[in-house]
């Protein structure tokens, strides 16, 4: 009987040890500075904290995203805040064929049910498509300027921001 119990234990142990352990996939490392944003018209890099000034109420900031890493990244643009106007009815944010009139403060674009912006490894997106921000109204007196603050960021498969962010201000000053 002892031999049967030992043999049974040995068989169960052998079966348990022979099963391949499932490996949890290791997420790809995040390139912390992979995301770059460029002013399409001038070719200059838009850096974190930059204020881009415009003096025509219909001036467009055309931009594109660049990925400096060896893997593709997903990017969104978040509308942070505004000042100089009572609402965002004069603000337009276009990402490709999709334009958002009066974007909502605190929201990220494109929204979750729309196509993802995926910037290929060592590539760019938005250089051909229309990625732009523009204002169509004047500031509310006594204000003499309007500030719209945006933040471009990359995110992971779970929708969590990762890597660097580029926060910039579109300023219309009359």
Protein Blocks (a to p, Z undefined) as FASTA:
>chain_A
ZZmmmmmmmmmmmmmmmpccddddddddddfklpccddfknopacdehiacddfbfkbcc
ddddddfbfbdcddddddfbdehiabfklgccdehjbccehiaehiacddfkbccdddde
hiaehjlmccddddfbdcddfbfbdcdddddddddfkopaehjdddddddddZZ
